Amino acid sequence: MRFDVVTLFPAIFDGYLTQSLLDKAIVRGLVEIQRHNLRDWAEDTPHRKVDDRPFGGGPGMLLQVEPTVTCVRDVDAMCDVPARKILLTPQGRRLDQRLAEDLATSDRIMLMCGRYEGFDQRVLDILQPEEISIGDFVLNGGEVAAMTIIDAVVRLLPGVLGDEQSSLDDSFSRGNRMLEFPQYTRPREFEGHTVPDVLLSGDHAAIAKWRAEQSRVKTIDRRRDLLPENSKPNHEHPNQRS
Ligand SMILES: N#Cc1c(-c2ccc3ccn(Cc4ccncc4)c3c2)n[nH]c1N
């Protein structure tokens, strides 16, 4: 899979791209990530300006339609595989595991990271990107959201996680709507806190039963909404692909 990230701050991704799981996936050719600085498409070259004040007044600045549309079209044309265009925005469809799994089926994804107050509306009208939000809170730009999407998607790609790390049993993965059971490792005791005896018993049936019960209790306590009898579909955003 290839990601193309359009951003005013490509350097934000430097540390992220060298973290082990992603770095290994890149080295193994399972994923490719290309960054594109929107300022490289600025008309006004001395100041590389790509933003301006909103018509009608209001706070802040908007990213202008011309450099953005030109940039996205040029980036899309850099590779034969057309990119699935995703625009990060607080107004987007909420990212969840189901959407991450859908994104993981794409061969190429372009992540459009805005800043300031976002993009001129004509960027959305012309390019028709899918709009995605990572949650009901306000960020200063799309880059953190883009990294979140890359993180959630790359771990789902075949071969990225070894069998022992399979994402299949993760909370939320592939319809699994239960929170994970508590986990323990060495030492067996720390400051008087011990490991549940069942986990040391070697009785795999009893361990499975205990873990299932722990998941159920935790889910009821923290995320009753995940239980089948309470689940509601995450309605697709109006401009979301079916
Ligand atoms: N995905 C996602 C997001 C964002 C987000 C994403 C892109 C941009 C570009 C600019 N801003 C700042 C801004 C713009 C408009 N209203 C308020 C703040 C962004 C925020 N905030 N919260 C999320 N879950």
The ligand as an SDF file (V2000), in Angstrom:
LIG
                    3D

 24 27  0  0  0  0  0  0  0  0999 V2000
   -9.3530   14.5550   11.4860 N   0  0  0  0  0  0  0  0  0  0  0  0
   -9.5040   15.3890   12.2640 C   0  0  0  0  0  0  0  0  0  0  0  0
   -9.7020   16.3620   13.2720 C   0  0  0  0  0  0  0  0  0  0  0  0
   -9.3480   17.7140   13.3120 C   0  0  0  0  0  0  0  0  0  0  0  0
   -8.7230   18.5660   12.2770 C   0  0  0  0  0  0  0  0  0  0  0  0
   -8.3330   18.0370   11.0520 C   0  0  0  0  0  0  0  0  0  0  0  0
   -7.8010   18.8680   10.0760 C   0  0  0  0  0  0  0  0  0  0  0  0
   -7.6670   20.2290   10.3270 C   0  0  0  0  0  0  0  0  0  0  0  0
   -7.2190   21.3250    9.5590 C   0  0  0  0  0  0  0  0  0  0  0  0
   -7.3170   22.4650   10.3430 C   0  0  0  0  0  0  0  0  0  0  0  0
   -7.8020   22.1040   11.5540 N   0  0  0  0  0  0  0  0  0  0  0  0
   -8.0670   23.0410   12.6390 C   0  0  0  0  0  0  0  0  0  0  0  0
   -9.5410   23.2910   12.7580 C   0  0  0  0  0  0  0  0  0  0  0  0
  -10.3340   23.3850   11.6300 C   0  0  0  0  0  0  0  0  0  0  0  0
  -11.7020   23.6530   11.7740 C   0  0  0  0  0  0  0  0  0  0  0  0
  -12.2440   23.8160   12.9920 N   0  0  0  0  0  0  0  0  0  0  0  0
  -11.4870   23.7130   14.0860 C   0  0  0  0  0  0  0  0  0  0  0  0
  -10.1150   23.4550   13.9940 C   0  0  0  0  0  0  0  0  0  0  0  0
   -8.0440   20.7560   11.5720 C   0  0  0  0  0  0  0  0  0  0  0  0
   -8.5610   19.9290   12.5520 C   0  0  0  0  0  0  0  0  0  0  0  0
   -9.7190   18.2010   14.5070 N   0  0  0  0  0  0  0  0  0  0  0  0
  -10.2970   17.2100   15.2130 N   0  0  0  0  0  0  0  0  0  0  0  0
  -10.3070   16.0720   14.5040 C   0  0  0  0  0  0  0  0  0  0  0  0
  -10.8210   14.8650   14.9170 N   0  0  0  0  0  0  0  0  0  0  0  0
  1  2  3  0
  2  3  1  0
  3  4  1  0
  3 23  2  0
  4  5  1  0
  4 21  2  0
  5  6  1  0
  5 20  2  0
  6  7  2  0
  7  8  1  0
  8  9  1  0
  8 19  2  0
  9 10  2  0
 10 11  1  0
 11 12  1  0
 11 19  1  0
 12 13  1  0
 13 14  1  0
 13 18  2  0
 14 15  2  0
 15 16  1  0
 16 17  2  0
 17 18  1  0
 19 20  1  0
 21 22  1  0
 22 23  1  0
 23 24  1  0
M  END
$$$$
